[in-house]
């Protein structure tokens, strides 16, 4: 009788360990997918997790809880679809060891960045400020909003695109539609970078708004 009880307890413990492993493995696979967009060397830690009160599950589904980070210390949601539904949040730590950009030297506000202004460092991207840049092409040619000391990580929100339209210059104005296109010219009333709104005074005196294109033209909504 004692041997039978011990065998039963051993089977229960093994089932719980197996369930815990299944949940952790599912959370780990989901976390790996979250980190893929960052590149670099991904390292994932999961748990701790107490799955002793969870019923056995034959169909697990993972998801990203709203408002959680995609890397660093975060959570992955795991839910059971069958036979008995349940839901749990698994603590995970996602480290992404990769290269990121810093200021090679002290940089001043309104400076147009070149490759010589940038340096590359390696570290855990999850520990850096949100929006830290990893690709030099995302910084070269852009304008720095504020001064930066040497060695400071470079963030996307510290940069603005270089204007391709200057206030007072003549610009091409275009409108396109199904089967037609029209062009004209007007005078820019503001500086504008690609994707920004440009205000244009047409020869008639009418002021219109359009989206600045990379070639310095302005596309009007149709």
TIRO-2110 file (N, C-alpha, C; in Angstrom, 1 decimal):
// TIRO-2110
0.8, -1.2, 0.0, N, 1, A
0.0, 0.0, 0.0, CA, 1, A
0.9, 1.3, 0.0, C, 1, A
1.9, 1.3, 0.8, N, 2, A
2.8, 2.4, 0.9, CA, 2, A
3.5, 2.7, -0.4, C, 2, A
3.9, 1.6, -1.0, N, 3, A
4.6, 1.7, -2.3, CA, 3, A
3.7, 2.3, -3.4, C, 3, A
2.4, 1.8, -3.3, N, 4, A
1.4, 2.4, -4.3, CA, 4, A
1.2, 3.9, -4.1, C, 4, A
1.1, 4.3, -2.8, N, 5, A
0.9, 5.7, -2.5, CA, 5, A
2.1, 6.5, -3.0, C, 5, A
3.3, 6.0, -2.8, N, 6, A
4.5, 6.7, -3.2, CA, 6, A
4.6, 6.8, -4.7, C, 6, A
4.2, 5.8, -5.4, N, 7, A
4.2, 5.8, -6.9, CA, 7, A
3.1, 6.8, -7.4, C, 7, A
2.0, 6.9, -6.7, N, 8, A
1.0, 7.9, -7.1, CA, 8, A
1.5, 9.3, -6.9, C, 8, A
2.1, 9.6, -5.8, N, 9, A
2.7, 10.9, -5.5, CA, 9, A
3.7, 11.3, -6.5, C, 9, A
4.5, 10.3, -6.9, N, 10, A
5.6, 10.5, -7.9, CA, 10, A
5.0, 10.9, -9.2, C, 10, A
3.9, 10.2, -9.6, N, 11, A
3.3, 10.5, -10.9, CA, 11, A
2.7, 11.9, -10.9, C, 11, A
2.0, 12.3, -9.8, N, 12, A
1.4, 13.6, -9.7, CA, 12, A
2.5, 14.6, -9.8, C, 12, A
3.6, 14.5, -9.1, N, 13, A
4.7, 15.4, -9.2, CA, 13, A
5.3, 15.5, -10.6, C, 13, A
5.4, 14.4, -11.3, N, 14, A
6.0, 14.4, -12.6, CA, 14, A
5.0, 15.2, -13.6, C, 14, A
3.7, 15.0, -13.4, N, 15, A
2.7, 15.6, -14.3, CA, 15, A
2.8, 17.1, -14.1, C, 15, A
2.9, 17.6, -12.8, N, 16, A
3.0, 19.0, -12.5, CA, 16, A
4.3, 19.6, -13.1, C, 16, A
5.4, 18.9, -13.0, N, 17, A
6.6, 19.4, -13.5, CA, 17, A
6.5, 19.5, -15.1, C, 17, A
5.9, 18.5, -15.7, N, 18, A
5.7, 18.5, -17.1, CA, 18, A
4.9, 19.7, -17.6, C, 18, A
3.8, 19.9, -16.8, N, 19, A
2.9, 21.0, -17.1, CA, 19, A
3.7, 22.4, -17.0, C, 19, A
4.4, 22.5, -16.0, N, 20, A
5.2, 23.7, -15.8, CA, 20, A
6.2, 23.9, -16.9, C, 20, A
6.9, 22.8, -17.3, N, 21, A
7.8, 22.9, -18.4, CA, 21, A
7.2, 23.3, -19.7, C, 21, A
6.0, 22.8, -19.9, N, 22, A
5.2, 23.1, -21.2, CA, 22, A
4.9, 24.6, -21.2, C, 22, A
4.4, 25.1, -20.1, N, 23, A
4.1, 26.5, -20.0, CA, 23, A
5.3, 27.4, -20.2, C, 23, A
6.4, 27.0, -19.5, N, 24, A
7.6, 27.8, -19.6, CA, 24, A
8.2, 27.8, -21.1, C, 24, A
8.1, 26.6, -21.7, N, 25, A
8.7, 26.4, -23.0, CA, 25, A
7.8, 27.3, -24.0, C, 25, A
6.5, 27.3, -23.8, N, 26, A
5.6, 28.1, -24.7, CA, 26, A
5.9, 29.6, -24.5, C, 26, A
6.1, 30.0, -23.3, N, 27, A
6.4, 31.4, -23.0, CA, 27, A
7.8, 31.8, -23.6, C, 27, A
8.7, 30.9, -23.5, N, 28, A
10.1, 31.1, -24.0, CA, 28, A
10.1, 31.3, -25.5, C, 28, A
9.3, 30.4, -26.2, N, 29, A
9.2, 30.5, -27.7, CA, 29, A
8.6, 31.8, -28.1, C, 29, A
7.5, 32.3, -27.4, N, 30, A
6.9, 33.5, -27.7, CA, 30, A
7.8, 34.7, -27.5, C, 30, A
8.6, 34.7, -26.3, N, 31, A
9.5, 35.7, -26.0, CA, 31, A
10.6, 35.8, -27.1, C, 31, A
11.0, 34.7, -27.6, N, 32, A
12.0, 34.7, -28.7, CA, 32, A
11.5, 35.4, -29.9, C, 32, A
10.2, 35.2, -30.2, N, 33, A
9.6, 35.8, -31.4, CA, 33, A
9.6, 37.3, -31.2, C, 33, A
9.3, 37.8, -29.9, N, 34, A
9.3, 39.2, -29.7, CA, 34, A
10.6, 39.9, -29.9, C, 34, A
11.7, 39.2, -29.6, N, 35, A
13.0, 39.8, -29.7, CA, 35, A
13.6, 39.7, -31.1, C, 35, A
13.0, 39.0, -32.0, N, 36, A
13.6, 38.8, -33.4, CA, 36, A
13.8, 40.1, -34.1, C, 36, A
12.9, 41.1, -33.9, N, 37, A
13.1, 42.3, -34.7, CA, 37, A
14.3, 43.2, -34.3, C, 37, A
14.9, 42.8, -33.1, N, 38, A
16.0, 43.6, -32.7, CA, 38, A
17.4, 43.1, -33.2, C, 38, A
17.4, 41.9, -33.7, N, 39, A
18.7, 41.3, -34.1, CA, 39, A
19.5, 41.0, -32.8, C, 39, A
20.8, 40.8, -33.0, N, 40, A
21.7, 40.6, -31.9, CA, 40, A
21.6, 39.2, -31.3, C, 40, A
22.2, 39.0, -30.1, N, 41, A
22.3, 37.7, -29.4, CA, 41, A
21.1, 37.8, -28.4, C, 41, A
20.1, 36.9, -28.5, N, 42, A
19.0, 36.9, -27.6, CA, 42, A
19.2, 35.9, -26.5, C, 42, A
18.9, 36.4, -25.3, N, 43, A
19.0, 35.5, -24.1, CA, 43, A
17.7, 35.7, -23.3, C, 43, A
17.1, 34.5, -23.0, N, 44, A
15.8, 34.6, -22.4, CA, 44, A
15.8, 33.8, -21.1, C, 44, A
15.3, 34.4, -20.0, N, 45, A
15.1, 33.7, -18.7, CA, 45, A
13.6, 33.7, -18.4, C, 45, A
13.0, 32.6, -18.0, N, 46, A
11.6, 32.5, -17.7, CA, 46, A
11.4, 32.1, -16.2, C, 46, A
10.2, 32.5, -15.7, N, 47, A
9.9, 32.1, -14.3, CA, 47, A
10.4, 33.2, -13.3, C, 47, A
10.2, 32.8, -12.0, N, 48, A
9.6, 31.6, -11.5, CA, 48, A
8.1, 31.4, -11.8, C, 48, A
7.7, 30.2, -11.8, N, 49, A
6.3, 29.9, -12.1, CA, 49, A
5.8, 28.8, -11.2, C, 49, A
4.6, 28.9, -10.6, N, 50, A
4.0, 27.9, -9.8, CA, 50, A
2.8, 27.4, -10.6, C, 50, A
2.9, 26.3, -11.3, N, 51, A
1.8, 25.7, -12.1, CA, 51, A
1.0, 24.6, -11.4, C, 51, A
1.3, 24.5, -10.1, N, 52, A
0.7, 23.4, -9.3, CA, 52, A
-0.8, 23.4, -9.3, C, 52, A
-1.4, 24.6, -9.4, N, 53, A
-2.9, 24.7, -9.4, CA, 53, A
-3.6, 24.7, -10.7, C, 53, A
-2.7, 24.6, -11.8, N, 54, A
-3.3, 24.6, -13.1, CA, 54, A
-3.7, 23.1, -13.5, C, 54, A
-4.8, 23.0, -14.2, N, 55, A
-5.3, 21.7, -14.7, CA, 55, A
-4.5, 21.3, -15.9, C, 55, A
-4.4, 20.1, -16.2, N, 56, A
-3.7, 19.6, -17.4, CA, 56, A
-4.3, 20.2, -18.6, C, 56, A
-3.4, 20.5, -19.6, N, 57, A
-3.9, 21.2, -20.8, CA, 57, A
-3.3, 20.5, -22.0, C, 57, A
-4.2, 20.4, -23.0, N, 58, A
-3.8, 19.8, -24.3, CA, 58, A
-3.6, 20.8, -25.4, C, 58, A
-4.0, 22.1, -25.2, N, 59, A
-3.8, 23.1, -26.2, CA, 59, A
-3.5, 24.4, -25.6, C, 59, A
-2.2, 24.8, -25.7, N, 60, A
-1.7, 26.1, -25.1, CA, 60, A
-1.7, 27.2, -26.2, C, 60, A
-2.0, 28.4, -25.8, N, 61, A
-1.9, 29.6, -26.7, CA, 61, A
-1.1, 30.7, -26.0, C, 61, A
-0.2, 31.3, -26.6, N, 62, A
0.5, 32.4, -26.0, CA, 62, A
0.1, 33.8, -26.6, C, 62, A
0.3, 34.8, -25.8, N, 63, A
0.0, 36.2, -26.3, CA, 63, A
0.8, 37.2, -25.6, C, 63, A
0.8, 38.4, -26.2, N, 64, A
1.5, 39.5, -25.5, CA, 64, A
0.5, 40.4, -24.8, C, 64, A
0.6, 40.5, -23.5, N, 65, A
-0.4, 41.3, -22.7, CA, 65, A
-0.3, 42.8, -23.1, C, 65, A
-1.4, 43.5, -23.2, N, 66, A
-1.4, 44.9, -23.6, CA, 66, A
-0.5, 45.7, -22.6, C, 66, A
0.2, 46.6, -23.2, N, 67, A
1.0, 47.5, -22.3, CA, 67, A
2.3, 47.0, -21.8, C, 67, A
2.7, 45.7, -22.2, N, 68, A
3.9, 45.2, -21.7, CA, 68, A
5.1, 45.5, -22.7, C, 68, A
6.3, 45.5, -22.2, N, 69, A
7.5, 45.7, -23.0, CA, 69, A
7.8, 44.5, -23.9, C, 69, A
8.4, 44.7, -25.0, N, 70, A
8.8, 43.6, -25.9, CA, 70, A
10.1, 43.0, -25.5, C, 70, A
11.0, 43.7, -24.8, N, 71, A
12.2, 43.2, -24.3, CA, 71, A
12.5, 43.7, -22.9, C, 71, A
13.5, 43.1, -22.2, N, 72, A
13.7, 43.5, -20.8, CA, 72, A
12.8, 42.6, -19.9, C, 72, A
12.6, 43.1, -18.7, N, 73, A
11.7, 42.4, -17.8, CA, 73, A
10.2, 42.6, -18.2, C, 73, A
9.5, 41.6, -18.5, N, 74, A
8.2, 41.7, -19.0, CA, 74, A
7.4, 40.4, -18.7, C, 74, A
6.3, 40.2, -19.3, N, 75, A
5.5, 39.0, -19.1, CA, 75, A
5.0, 38.5, -20.5, C, 75, A
4.8, 37.2, -20.5, N, 76, A
4.1, 36.6, -21.7, CA, 76, A
2.9, 35.9, -21.1, C, 76, A
1.7, 36.1, -21.8, N, 77, A
0.5, 35.5, -21.4, CA, 77, A
0.4, 34.1, -22.0, C, 77, A
0.0, 33.1, -21.2, N, 78, A
-0.2, 31.7, -21.7, CA, 78, A
-1.6, 31.3, -21.2, C, 78, A
-2.4, 30.9, -22.2, N, 79, A
-3.8, 30.5, -21.8, CA, 79, A
-4.0, 29.0, -22.3, C, 79, A
-4.8, 28.3, -21.6, N, 80, A
-5.2, 27.0, -22.0, CA, 80, A
-6.6, 27.0, -22.7, C, 80, A
-6.6, 26.4, -23.9, N, 81, A
-7.8, 26.4, -24.7, CA, 81, A
-8.7, 25.1, -24.4, C, 81, A
-8.0, 24.0, -24.0, N, 82, A
-8.7, 22.8, -23.8, CA, 82, A
-7.9, 21.9, -22.9, C, 82, A
-8.5, 21.0, -22.1, N, 83, A
-9.9, 20.8, -22.0, CA, 83, A
-10.6, 21.8, -21.0, C, 83, A
-9.8, 22.4, -20.1, N, 84, A
-10.4, 23.4, -19.1, CA, 84, A
-9.6, 24.7, -19.3, C, 84, A
-10.3, 25.8, -19.6, N, 85, A
-9.6, 27.0, -19.8, CA, 85, A
-9.0, 27.6, -18.6, C, 85, A
-7.8, 28.2, -18.7, N, 86, A
-7.2, 29.0, -17.7, CA, 86, A
-6.2, 29.9, -18.3, C, 86, A
-5.7, 30.9, -17.6, N, 87, A
-4.8, 31.9, -18.1, CA, 87, A
-3.8, 32.3, -17.0, C, 87, A
-2.6, 32.5, -17.5, N, 88, A
-1.5, 32.8, -16.5, CA, 88, A
-0.5, 33.8, -17.2, C, 88, A
0.1, 34.6, -16.4, N, 89, A
1.2, 35.5, -16.9, CA, 89, A
2.5, 35.0, -16.4, C, 89, A
3.4, 34.7, -17.4, N, 90, A
4.7, 34.1, -17.1, CA, 90, A
5.8, 35.3, -17.0, C, 90, A
6.5, 35.5, -15.9, N, 91, A
7.6, 36.5, -15.9, CA, 91, A
8.7, 36.0, -16.9, C, 91, A
9.2, 36.9, -17.7, N, 92, A
10.3, 36.6, -18.6, CA, 92, A
11.3, 37.8, -18.5, C, 92, A
12.5, 37.5, -18.8, N, 93, A
13.5, 38.6, -19.0, CA, 93, A
14.2, 38.3, -20.3, C, 93, A
14.0, 39.3, -21.2, N, 94, A
14.6, 39.1, -22.6, CA, 94, A
15.7, 40.1, -22.7, C, 94, A
16.9, 39.6, -22.8, N, 95, A
18.1, 40.4, -23.1, CA, 95, A
18.5, 40.2, -24.5, C, 95, A
18.8, 41.4, -25.2, N, 96, A
19.3, 41.3, -26.6, CA, 96, A
20.6, 42.0, -26.6, C, 96, A
21.7, 41.3, -26.8, N, 97, A
23.0, 41.8, -26.8, CA, 97, A
23.3, 42.2, -28.3, C, 97, A
23.4, 43.5, -28.5, N, 98, A
23.7, 43.9, -29.9, CA, 98, A
24.4, 45.3, -29.9, C, 98, A
24.6, 45.8, -31.1, N, 99, A
25.3, 47.1, -31.3, CA, 99, A
24.3, 48.2, -31.3, C, 99, A
24.7, 49.3, -30.7, N, 100, A
23.9, 50.5, -30.7, CA, 100, A
24.7, 51.8, -30.9, C, 100, A
24.1, 52.9, -31.3, N, 101, A
24.9, 54.1, -31.7, CA, 101, A
25.0, 55.0, -30.5, C, 101, A
26.2, 55.6, -30.4, N, 102, A
26.5, 56.7, -29.4, CA, 102, A
27.1, 57.8, -30.1, C, 102, A
27.2, 58.9, -29.4, N, 103, A
27.9, 60.1, -29.9, CA, 103, A
29.4, 59.9, -29.8, C, 103, A
30.1, 60.0, -30.9, N, 104, A
31.6, 59.7, -30.9, CA, 104, A
32.3, 60.9, -30.1, C, 104, A
31.7, 62.1, -30.2, N, 105, A
32.3, 63.3, -29.6, CA, 105, A
31.1, 64.1, -29.1, C, 105, A
31.4, 65.2, -28.4, N, 106, A
30.3, 66.1, -28.0, CA, 106, A
29.6, 66.7, -29.2, C, 106, A
28.3, 66.6, -29.3, N, 107, A
27.6, 67.1, -30.5, CA, 107, A
26.7, 68.2, -30.0, C, 107, A
26.5, 69.2, -30.9, N, 108, A
25.7, 70.4, -30.6, CA, 108, A
24.3, 70.4, -31.3, C, 108, A
23.4, 71.0, -30.7, N, 109, A
22.0, 71.1, -31.2, CA, 109, A
22.0, 71.7, -32.6, C, 109, A
21.1, 71.2, -33.5, N, 110, A
21.0, 71.6, -34.9, CA, 110, A
22.1, 71.1, -35.8, C, 110, A
23.0, 70.3, -35.3, N, 111, A
24.0, 69.8, -36.1, CA, 111, A
23.5, 68.7, -37.0, C, 111, A
24.0, 68.7, -38.3, N, 112, A
23.6, 67.6, -39.2, CA, 112, A
24.6, 66.5, -39.0, C, 112, A
24.1, 65.3, -38.7, N, 113, A
25.0, 64.2, -38.3, CA, 113, A
25.6, 63.5, -39.6, C, 113, A
26.9, 63.2, -39.4, N, 114, A
27.6, 62.4, -40.4, CA, 114, A
28.1, 61.1, -39.7, C, 114, A
28.7, 60.2, -40.5, N, 115, A
29.2, 58.9, -40.0, CA, 115, A
30.3, 59.2, -39.0, C, 115, A
31.1, 60.2, -39.2, N, 116, A
32.2, 60.5, -38.3, CA, 116, A
31.7, 61.0, -36.9, C, 116, A
30.4, 61.4, -36.8, N, 117, A
29.9, 61.8, -35.5, CA, 117, A
29.4, 60.6, -34.6, C, 117, A
29.4, 59.4, -35.2, N, 118, A
28.7, 58.2, -34.6, CA, 118, A
29.8, 57.2, -34.2, C, 118, A
29.5, 56.5, -33.1, N, 119, A
30.3, 55.4, -32.7, CA, 119, A
29.4, 54.2, -32.4, C, 119, A
29.9, 53.0, -32.4, N, 120, A
29.1, 51.8, -32.1, CA, 120, A
29.6, 51.2, -30.9, C, 120, A
28.7, 50.9, -30.0, N, 121, A
29.0, 50.1, -28.8, CA, 121, A
28.1, 48.9, -28.7, C, 121, A
28.5, 48.0, -27.8, N, 122, A
27.7, 46.7, -27.7, CA, 122, A
27.2, 46.5, -26.3, C, 122, A
26.0, 46.1, -26.2, N, 123, A
25.4, 45.9, -24.8, CA, 123, A
24.0, 45.4, -24.9, C, 123, A
23.4, 45.3, -23.8, N, 124, A
22.0, 44.8, -23.7, CA, 124, A
21.0, 45.9, -24.1, C, 124, A
20.4, 45.8, -25.3, N, 125, A
19.5, 46.8, -25.8, CA, 125, A
18.3, 47.0, -24.9, C, 125, A
18.0, 46.0, -24.1, N, 126, A
16.8, 46.1, -23.2, CA, 126, A
17.1, 47.1, -22.0, C, 126, A
18.4, 47.3, -21.8, N, 127, A
18.8, 48.2, -20.7, CA, 127, A
19.0, 49.7, -21.1, C, 127, A
18.8, 49.9, -22.4, N, 128, A
19.0, 51.3, -23.0, CA, 128, A
17.7, 52.0, -23.1, C, 128, A
17.8, 53.3, -23.2, N, 129, A
16.5, 54.1, -23.4, CA, 129, A
15.7, 53.7, -24.6, C, 129, A
14.4, 53.8, -24.5, N, 130, A
13.5, 53.4, -25.6, CA, 130, A
13.9, 54.2, -26.8, C, 130, A
13.9, 53.6, -28.0, N, 131, A
14.2, 54.3, -29.2, CA, 131, A
15.7, 54.4, -29.5, C, 131, A
16.6, 53.8, -28.7, N, 132, A
18.0, 53.9, -29.0, CA, 132, A
18.3, 53.3, -30.4, C, 132, A
19.0, 54.0, -31.2, N, 133, A
19.3, 53.6, -32.6, CA, 133, A
20.4, 52.6, -32.7, C, 133, A
20.2, 51.7, -33.7, N, 134, A
21.2, 50.6, -33.9, CA, 134, A
21.8, 50.7, -35.3, C, 134, A
21.1, 51.4, -36.2, N, 135, A
21.5, 51.5, -37.6, CA, 135, A
22.0, 52.9, -38.0, C, 135, A
23.3, 53.1, -38.4, N, 136, A
23.8, 54.4, -38.7, CA, 136, A
22.9, 55.1, -39.7, C, 136, A
22.3, 54.4, -40.7, N, 137, A
21.6, 55.0, -41.7, CA, 137, A
20.3, 55.7, -41.2, C, 137, A
19.9, 55.4, -40.0, N, 138, A
18.8, 56.0, -39.4, CA, 138, A
19.1, 57.4, -38.8, C, 138, A
20.5, 57.7, -38.7, N, 139, A
20.9, 58.9, -38.1, CA, 139, A
21.7, 59.8, -39.1, C, 139, A
22.4, 59.3, -40.0, N, 140, A
23.2, 60.1, -40.9, CA, 140, A
22.3, 61.0, -41.8, C, 140, A
22.7, 62.3, -41.8, N, 141, A
22.0, 63.2, -42.6, CA, 141, A
20.8, 63.9, -41.8, C, 141, A
20.5, 63.5, -40.6, N, 142, A
19.4, 64.1, -39.9, CA, 142, A
20.0, 65.1, -38.9, C, 142, A
19.1, 65.9, -38.4, N, 143, A
19.4, 67.1, -37.6, CA, 143, A
19.2, 66.7, -36.1, C, 143, A
20.2, 67.1, -35.3, N, 144, A
20.1, 66.8, -33.9, CA, 144, A
19.3, 67.9, -33.2, C, 144, A
18.3, 67.4, -32.4, N, 145, A
17.4, 68.4, -31.7, CA, 145, A
18.1, 69.1, -30.6, C, 145, A
19.0, 68.4, -29.8, N, 146, A
19.6, 68.9, -28.6, CA, 146, A
21.1, 68.5, -28.6, C, 146, A
21.9, 69.1, -27.8, N, 147, A
23.3, 68.8, -27.6, CA, 147, A
23.4, 67.4, -26.9, C, 147, A
24.5, 66.7, -27.2, N, 148, A
24.7, 65.4, -26.6, CA, 148, A
26.2, 65.3, -26.2, C, 148, A
26.5, 64.8, -25.0, N, 149, A
27.9, 64.6, -24.6, CA, 149, A
28.4, 63.3, -25.3, C, 149, A
29.7, 63.2, -25.4, N, 150, A
30.4, 62.1, -26.0, CA, 150, A
30.0, 60.8, -25.2, C, 150, A
29.7, 59.7, -26.0, N, 151, A
29.3, 58.5, -25.4, CA, 151, A
27.9, 58.3, -25.1, C, 151, A
27.1, 59.3, -25.3, N, 152, A
25.6, 59.2, -25.0, CA, 152, A
24.9, 58.4, -26.1, C, 152, A
24.1, 57.4, -25.7, N, 153, A
23.3, 56.7, -26.7, CA, 153, A
22.4, 57.6, -27.5, C, 153, A
22.2, 57.4, -28.8, N, 154, A
21.5, 58.2, -29.7, CA, 154, A
20.1, 57.6, -29.9, C, 154, A
19.1, 58.4, -29.6, N, 155, A
17.7, 58.0, -29.7, CA, 155, A
17.0, 58.6, -30.9, C, 155, A
16.0, 57.9, -31.4, N, 156, A
15.3, 58.4, -32.6, CA, 156, A
14.6, 59.7, -32.3, C, 156, A
14.0, 59.9, -31.1, N, 157, A
13.3, 61.2, -30.8, CA, 157, A
14.2, 62.4, -30.6, C, 157, A
15.6, 62.2, -30.7, N, 158, A
16.5, 63.3, -30.6, CA, 158, A
16.8, 63.8, -32.0, C, 158, A
16.3, 63.2, -33.0, N, 159, A
16.6, 63.6, -34.4, CA, 159, A
15.4, 64.0, -35.2, C, 159, A
15.6, 64.9, -36.1, N, 160, A
14.6, 65.4, -37.0, CA, 160, A
15.2, 65.3, -38.4, C, 160, A
14.3, 65.0, -39.4, N, 161, A
14.8, 64.9, -40.7, CA, 161, A
15.2, 66.3, -41.3, C, 161, A
16.2, 66.3, -42.1, N, 162, A
16.7, 67.5, -42.7, CA, 162, A
15.7, 68.1, -43.7, C, 162, A
15.4, 69.4, -43.6, N, 163, A
14.4, 69.9, -44.5, CA, 163, A
14.8, 69.8, -45.9, C, 163, A
13.9, 69.5, -46.8, N, 164, A
14.2, 69.5, -48.3, CA, 164, A
13.4, 70.7, -48.9, C, 164, A
12.6, 71.4, -48.1, N, 165, A
11.9, 72.6, -48.6, CA, 165, A
12.2, 73.7, -47.6, C, 165, A
12.6, 74.8, -48.2, N, 166, A
12.9, 76.0, -47.4, CA, 166, A
11.9, 77.1, -47.6, C, 166, A
11.6, 77.8, -46.6, N, 167, A
10.6, 78.9, -46.7, CA, 167, A
11.0, 79.9, -47.7, C, 167, A
10.1, 80.2, -48.6, N, 168, A
10.4, 81.2, -49.6, CA, 168, A
10.8, 80.6, -51.0, C, 168, A
11.1, 79.4, -51.0, N, 169, A
11.6, 78.8, -52.3, CA, 169, A
10.4, 78.4, -53.2, C, 169, A
10.6, 78.3, -54.5, N, 170, A
9.5, 77.8, -55.4, CA, 170, A
9.6, 76.3, -55.4, C, 170, A
8.4, 75.7, -55.2, N, 171, A
8.3, 74.2, -55.2, CA, 171, A
7.3, 73.7, -56.2, C, 171, A
7.5, 72.5, -56.6, N, 172, A
6.5, 71.8, -57.5, CA, 172, A
5.4, 71.2, -56.6, C, 172, A
4.2, 71.4, -57.1, N, 173, A
3.0, 70.9, -56.4, CA, 173, A
2.3, 69.9, -57.3, C, 173, A
2.0, 68.8, -56.8, N, 174, A
1.4, 67.7, -57.6, CA, 174, A
0.2, 67.2, -57.0, C, 174, A
-0.8, 66.7, -57.8, N, 175, A
-1.9, 66.0, -57.4, CA, 175, A
-2.1, 64.8, -58.3, C, 175, A
-2.4, 63.6, -57.7, N, 176, A
-2.6, 62.4, -58.5, CA, 176, A
-3.9, 61.8, -58.2, C, 176, A
-4.5, 61.2, -59.2, N, 177, A
-5.7, 60.4, -59.0, CA, 177, A
-5.8, 59.3, -59.9, C, 177, A
-6.9, 58.6, -60.0, N, 178, A
-7.1, 57.5, -60.9, CA, 178, A
-7.1, 58.0, -62.4, C, 178, A
-6.0, 57.7, -63.0, N, 179, A
-5.9, 58.1, -64.5, CA, 179, A
-5.5, 59.5, -64.8, C, 179, A
-5.1, 60.3, -63.7, N, 180, A
-4.8, 61.6, -64.0, CA, 180, A
-3.7, 62.1, -63.1, C, 180, A
-3.0, 63.1, -63.5, N, 181, A
-1.9, 63.8, -62.7, CA, 181, A
-1.8, 65.2, -63.1, C, 181, A
-1.6, 66.1, -62.2, N, 182, A
-1.5, 67.6, -62.5, CA, 182, A
-0.4, 68.2, -61.7, C, 182, A
0.3, 69.1, -62.3, N, 183, A
1.4, 69.8, -61.7, CA, 183, A
1.3, 71.3, -61.8, C, 183, A
1.8, 71.9, -60.7, N, 184, A
1.9, 73.4, -60.7, CA, 184, A
3.1, 73.8, -59.9, C, 184, A
3.2, 75.1, -59.6, N, 185, A
4.3, 75.6, -58.7, CA, 185, A
3.7, 76.6, -57.8, C, 185, A
4.3, 76.7, -56.6, N, 186, A
4.0, 77.7, -55.6, CA, 186, A
5.1, 78.1, -54.7, C, 186, A
4.9, 79.0, -53.8, N, 187, A
6.0, 79.4, -52.9, CA, 187, A
5.8, 78.8, -51.5, C, 187, A
6.8, 78.2, -51.0, N, 188, A
6.8, 77.5, -49.7, CA, 188, A
6.7, 78.6, -48.6, C, 188, A
5.8, 78.4, -47.6, N, 189, A
5.6, 79.3, -46.5, CA, 189, A
6.3, 78.8, -45.2, C, 189, A
6.9, 77.6, -45.3, N, 190, A
7.6, 77.0, -44.1, CA, 190, A
8.6, 76.0, -44.6, C, 190, A
9.6, 75.7, -43.7, N, 191, A
10.5, 74.6, -43.9, CA, 191, A
9.8, 73.3, -43.7, C, 191, A
10.2, 72.3, -44.4, N, 192, A
9.5, 71.0, -44.3, CA, 192, A
10.5, 69.9, -44.7, C, 192, A
10.5, 68.8, -43.9, N, 193, A
11.2, 67.6, -44.2, CA, 193, A
10.3, 66.6, -44.9, C, 193, A
10.8, 65.5, -45.5, N, 194, A
10.0, 64.5, -46.1, CA, 194, A
9.0, 64.0, -45.1, C, 194, A
7.7, 63.9, -45.5, N, 195, A
6.6, 63.4, -44.7, CA, 195, A
5.9, 64.5, -43.9, C, 195, A
6.5, 65.7, -43.8, N, 196, A
5.9, 66.8, -43.0, CA, 196, A
5.0, 67.6, -43.9, C, 196, A
4.1, 68.4, -43.3, N, 197, A
3.2, 69.2, -44.0, CA, 197, A
3.8, 70.5, -44.5, C, 197, A
3.7, 70.8, -45.8, N, 198, A
4.2, 72.0, -46.3, CA, 198, A
3.0, 72.9, -46.7, C, 198, A
3.2, 74.2, -46.3, N, 199, A
2.1, 75.2, -46.7, CA, 199, A
2.7, 76.0, -47.9, C, 199, A
1.8, 76.0, -48.9, N, 200, A
2.3, 76.6, -50.2, CA, 200, A
1.3, 77.7, -50.6, C, 200, A
1.8, 78.8, -51.0, N, 201, A
1.0, 79.9, -51.6, CA, 201, A
1.0, 79.8, -53.1, C, 201, A
-0.1, 79.5, -53.7, N, 202, A
-0.2, 79.4, -55.1, CA, 202, A
-0.2, 80.8, -55.8, C, 202, A
0.1, 80.8, -57.1, N, 203, A
0.0, 82.1, -57.8, CA, 203, A
-1.3, 82.9, -57.7, C, 203, A
-2.4, 82.2, -57.5, N, 204, A
-3.7, 82.9, -57.3, CA, 204, A
-3.8, 83.5, -55.9, C, 204, A
-2.8, 83.2, -55.0, N, 205, A
-2.9, 83.7, -53.6, CA, 205, A
-3.4, 82.7, -52.7, C, 205, A
-4.0, 81.7, -53.1, N, 206, A
-4.6, 80.6, -52.3, CA, 206, A
-3.5, 79.9, -51.6, C, 206, A
-3.7, 79.6, -50.3, N, 207, A
-2.7, 78.8, -49.5, CA, 207, A
-3.2, 77.4, -49.4, C, 207, A
-2.4, 76.4, -49.7, N, 208, A
-2.8, 75.0, -49.7, CA, 208, A
-1.8, 74.2, -48.8, C, 208, A
-2.2, 73.0, -48.4, N, 209, A
-1.3, 72.2, -47.6, CA, 209, A
-1.1, 70.9, -48.3, C, 209, A
0.1, 70.4, -48.3, N, 210, A
0.4, 69.1, -48.9, CA, 210, A
1.5, 68.4, -48.2, C, 210, A
1.8, 67.1, -48.5, N, 211, A
2.8, 66.3, -47.9, CA, 211, A
4.1, 66.4, -48.7, C, 211, A
5.2, 66.8, -48.0, N, 212, A
6.5, 66.9, -48.6, CA, 212, A
7.1, 65.6, -49.0, C, 212, A
7.6, 65.5, -50.2, N, 213, A
8.2, 64.3, -50.8, CA, 213, A
9.7, 64.4, -50.7, C, 213, A
10.4, 63.3, -50.8, N, 214, A
11.9, 63.3, -50.6, CA, 214, A
12.6, 64.1, -51.6, C, 214, A
12.0, 64.3, -52.8, N, 215, A
12.6, 65.1, -53.9, CA, 215, A
12.3, 66.6, -53.8, C, 215, A
11.6, 67.0, -52.7, N, 216, A
11.4, 68.4, -52.5, CA, 216, A
10.1, 68.9, -53.1, C, 216, A
9.3, 68.0, -53.7, N, 217, A
8.0, 68.4, -54.3, CA, 217, A
6.9, 68.2, -53.2, C, 217, A
5.7, 68.7, -53.5, N, 218, A
4.6, 68.6, -52.5, CA, 218, A
3.5, 67.9, -53.2, C, 218, A
3.0, 66.8, -52.5, N, 219, A
1.9, 66.1, -53.0, CA, 219, A
0.6, 66.5, -52.3, C, 219, A
-0.4, 66.9, -53.0, N, 220, A
-1.7, 67.3, -52.5, CA, 220, A
-2.6, 66.1, -52.3, C, 220, A
-3.5, 66.2, -51.3, N, 221, A
-4.5, 65.1, -51.2, CA, 221, A
-5.5, 65.3, -52.3, C, 221, A
-6.0, 64.1, -52.8, N, 222, A
-6.9, 64.2, -53.9, CA, 222, A
-8.4, 64.0, -53.4, C, 222, A
END
